[in-house]
Amino acid sequence: MPLQATHLQCLCGAIHEPATLLSSQHQPSDPSTSTTIPLPIPKSIYRTTICHCNICRQTTGAVGAWFVPLKGRPSETSMANVSSYNATKDVTRYFCSTCGCNVFIFDGPTGHWIACAGIVETEDTQDNQAIETNQTPDVQKPGKNVSNLQYHEWVDDVKDGGWAAFLTRLDNGRQVPFYKVSPHQSKEQLSLEELLAVQQRARAKTAILASSRGDRDQMTATCHCGGVDLRIDPPTIHDTHKHSHQNDAPTSEPLRYPAAICCCRSCRLALGFALQPWTYVPPDRIRTASGDLVTFGPDTKNNGQIEKMKHYQSSENVLRSFCTSCGATVFFQDANRMSIIDVSVGIIRSDDENGMVEEWLKWNRSGVSARDEVVEEELVNAWVTKE
């Protein structure tokens, strides 16, 4: 059943806007086909693009960012509860000062406001405008979707093709363009074959990097502003099988930390995007840049070990951490599962500028966490491998 937007909010509720703030205007469409009539989509779905640029990944913790248009500036009530960050002189990013959710972006040159698509709250509805797709192979199926992906952009920022290389087949075999940068700057694209070739070349290099890794080599996790700067020690064989997402039998390949996607509502409203990428790391592997072990557990909230990191207690046992300067999601820790800390993948810096960091991470694509809470079915279906 299609979804209908009801309102926009962050996890703690300090940012709250009515669905009437959402706009159907200045929605992106593929510039290469802008002279044609756009393919129809249900009226409750917003045309979006996924940005793979370094800034979007490192300011959010996501592996790709997508947004919905707004009619104008959010309310003063919401804006009184956000922190701002200028990664560039023209664009201001806003995140909730309390829970860290990435919420809005203001583009100075155009005057446009957009919202992170994950903060759109929805309800199931029978959308009478939903289109029939059984005879139209290039159209998104009606279903649980906030977004209709039009194209990928800034794929050149990730030398492995990033998340784009995993989202190549959408509903009904629908394909979208892969732009090297923004299509408003250059129309140069990668074909599907070129993108997959980029991914394969990167994987060949990451295999060499992983196999040559020494015991003293560390994985770097740093947000965009550098306020949170971490080092993660290499995994042991025990670490790679400690999390329930990792069920593979031991092999002779280099050890990597397990990584997976969570689609639960809490992660969505804490990140600002519907698919939260986590890697699962024992706390005794996580250090500050100076080499000290990061403190987790009951003392986390008040110890001030990392000045720019703030913590939000989203439930009795769960603590979520983010950078107070740029807003990047950093950690998830559960008091009932302290043997593992979830680290947001978007802040992990690849040894070779790879978006998916496969020299350090082994992705589980057999499913996603909280499948029943998914609000972007098309993206999830593209991500999950078909047996």
N, C-alpha and C positions, 0 to 999 in steps of 0.2 A: 504494500500500500504506500503511495507517495507520502512524503513528509511536507508539512506546512510550518513555516517559521512562526513562532509565537513571541519570542523576544530574544535579546542578546544579553549575555551575562558572563562574568568570570566565576571561578569556583567559589570564592567567598561571598559573592553577591554585591560587593562594593561598586562594581560596574554593572549597571542594569539599564537597558534601553528597550523601548518598544520595537516590535517588528516593523512598524511604520517608518522607522529611520532607514530601513533598507531601501535601496533604489534599484530600479531596473534600467536606469540610464548609465551611460558610459561603461557598459559592460564590455569586456574584451571579446573580440572575435578574431579569427585568424586573419592577419593583414594580407596574406597571400591570396585569400579568397574573399576579400572584403567587397568585391564588386558583385558577388553572388548573394542570393537570398540565404540567410543563415538557416541551418537545419533547425526544425522545430524541436523545442524541449518543453516539458511541463512548466506551467507558469510559476510554480513554486520553487524552481531550480535556477541557480545563478551561474551564468557563464564565468568560468575562472581560468586562470593559468597557474601552473606550478613553477615557482622560481627556485632555481638550484644555486643561486649565487652564494658566495662565501658569507656575505653580510647576513642574509636571511637565515642561513643555517646557524651561524655563530651567535646571533643575537637572540635566537629562539630556543635552540637545542633540537629543532626538528631537522629532518633530512631533506625537506622541501616545504615551501610555504605557499599557501594560496589564500585568496582574499575575496570578499564580497563588497560591492560598492554601497556607499551610504549617500543619503540625500544632502547631508551637510554635517556640521560639527555636532558631536555628541553633547548631551546635556551638561550643564555646569556641575550638576551633582556627580556625574560620572567622572568628569575631568578633574574634579577636586580630589579624586581618589587614585589618580594615575601618576606614574613617574615617566619622564620623557628621556629619550636618548637620540642624539643626532649622529648616526654613523656617517652621514654625508651632509653637506651644507644645505641641501634642498629638501631632504626627507626627514621627518621627525617620527620616531616610533614611540608608542605608548604601551605601558604594561601596568597591571594593577600593583599598587605599592604594598598591598597586604599579602596576596597569594601568588603574585608573580606572573599571572596569566598575560600573555601577549594579546592585546586587544585592538588597537587602532594604529593606522598610519596616515599621516598628512603629507601630501605632496605639494610643496610650496609653489613650484612653477605652474601647476594646473589648478591648484586650489581644491583638489579632490580629496575627500576622506574615504578610506576603506577600512573594513574590519577583518580581522583574522576569521576565516570561515568557521573555525571550530567553536566560536563563542555563540553561534546561532543555535538557539534551542528550538526544538521542533516537536510536533505531535503528528501521529499518523492521521491521515485524512483521505477521503475518497476524492481525489482531484479529478473533476469532470473534464478538465482540459488536458489531462494526461494523454499522450499520443500513443497510437498503436505502432508497434515496432516490429511485429513478426514478419513483415514483408519489406522492411527497410533496414538493411544491414549496417548502415552508417549512423544510426541514431541510438542514443542512450535508452536503455530500457526504463520504463517507469518503475520506481522502487524507492528504497530508502537512500536518497541522495540529496545533499544540500547543493552540490556543485555539478556542473557539466564542464569537464575539462576541454579547453579549446586548443591549448598548445603548451609545450614546455619551453622555458627560456633560461638563458645563462647556463646552458649545459656545458659550455667551455670552462666554467669555473671548477668543474669536477673532472679530473683526468680519467676517471673510470666510467664516465657517463652517469654516475650518481644514481639516484632513485629513478631517474627517467628510463634507464636501461631495464628496469624491472616493471615498468608500467607501459609496456609497448602494445599490449592487446587489451583493449577496453571492451565494453559490452558489444555483443554481436560482431566482434572482430573490428570494431571502430578503431581507427588510428588517427593520431594527431601529430602535427609537426614538432620537430625538435630544433629550436633555434639556438645557435651558438651563443648569442648574447640576446639583448632585447630586440624584438623584431622592429621596434621603432627606431633603433640605431642601425641595424643591418638585417637584411632579409636572408642572410646566409644560414642554411639549414644543414643538419645531418640527416641523411636518409636512415631508415631503420637498419639497413645492412651496415652502414657506416657506424652507427651508434653501437651496435652489437660488436662490431670489430674493435671499436675503442675499448669496450668492456673486456673483451678477450685479451687484448694486448696488456691492459692494466692488470688483469688477473695473472698473466704470466709473470709480470714484474713483481706483483705482490707475493706470489709463491716464492720467488727468490728472496725477497725481503724477509718473509716469515721464516724461511728455512735457515737464513744466515743470522737470525736474531740471537744475540747473546743473553746470558742470564742477567746482565746489568742494564740491558736496554729497557727503556720504559715507554709506555704509551702516554702521550701528552693530551690533556683535556683542558682547554682554555676557552673561555667565552670571548666575545668580540673585543670588549674593552680591556681584557686582561685582568679584571678585578678578581676573577676566580681562575687560578692557574694551578693545575694539578698534574701529578705524575702517577702513573699506574704501573706497578711492577708486572712482569710477564706472568701468564697463568701457569699453573701446574696441572698435571693430569687430573688431579682431584677437582680443581676449579672448573675445568671444562665440562664436567658432568654433574656439578652440584645443583644446578638449576633445573627445574622440571621441564623447561623448554628444550633441553638438550638431551636427546635420547639415543644419539648415534653410538654405535659400538666404537671402542678405541681403534684408531688407525695409526699408520706411521706418519701421517701428515703433521706439519707443525701445529703446536697447540695454539688455540685461539679462544677468546672469551665468547660465550654464547650471546646472541643478540636476537631480538624479536620485536614485534609491534604489539602495542596495547591499544585497544579501542574503547576502553571504559569511559564513562561520562566524566569521572573525576580527573583522569589524565587529560582528557580532551579540554576540559575547562581550566585546567592548570597550565597547559601548554598553549592553548589557543588554536590548535589544529587537531583534526579528528584521528590522526594516526600518530601515536607517540612511540618513537624508537628508543628502546632501552638496551643496554648491555649490562650483564649481571656479573658483578665483581665482589669478591670477598673484601670486607672492610680493611683487613690487614695488608691489602695490596695498594691502597689508595693513600697517596702522600701529597703534602704541599710541595711547591716548587723548591723549597729549602730542604726537603727530605723528611719532614716530620709526618708521622702517621696522622691522618685526619680523624678527628674525634667524632664518633657516632654514638647513638644510644641516648640515655636520659640527659647527658650533659651537653648535647649538641646545641640546643637553643640558646644557651646563655654563656657559652665559653668564649665567643668572639674570636675564635682561632683564625678565621678568614674574614677580614674586615668587611669586604663587599658582599658576603654571602648571608642571605636572610632565610629564615625557616618559617614555614606555615604548617600548622598542625591541622590537616584536613579531616582527620577523624581521630578517635581515641588513641589508636596505635600507629598512625601514619604521619610522617613528617616529610614535607617536600621543601626542597631548597632551590634558591634562584639567586642570580646576581642582582644586586640593588642598583647597579649602574646601567647595565645594558639590557637587563631583563631575561637573560638566558636561563632556561630550565637546567638544573644541574643534577640533583639527586632525588631519589625516592627511597625512604627507609621505613620498614615495617617492624615494629617492636616484637611482633610474633615471628619474624624471619630475619633476625639480625646477622645470620651467616652470609647474607647477600645484600649488597647495596645496588640499586638500579642507577646507572649513569646515563644521562641523556646523550644520545649518539652525536647530535649535531654539533656539540662542542669539542668532540674528539678530533685532533689534528692528525691527519694521515701523514705517514712518512713520505708519501709521493703524491699529495694533493688529491687523494681519492675521497669521494663523498661517502661511500659505504664502508671505508676503512677495513677492507677484507684482509689486509695483512695482519690485522689484530682481531677481527671479529668473524665469527661464523654465524650467518643468519639462518634462523629457522623460518621457513616459508610454508610450513605445512598447515598453518592457520594463524589466527591472531587471538590475543586475549580478549575476553568479553565480546565474543562474536555477536551476542544478542543485543549489544548496545551500539552497534555500528550505525553511523549516519552517512557514510560515504561508501555504499556497497560497490559501486563501480571500481573505485580505487582498490578496495580490499580484494575484490575478485581478481583484479589484474595482478596484485601482489602475491596472492596465495598460489602455490604451484599446484598444477592438476596432475594427479597420479594417473 
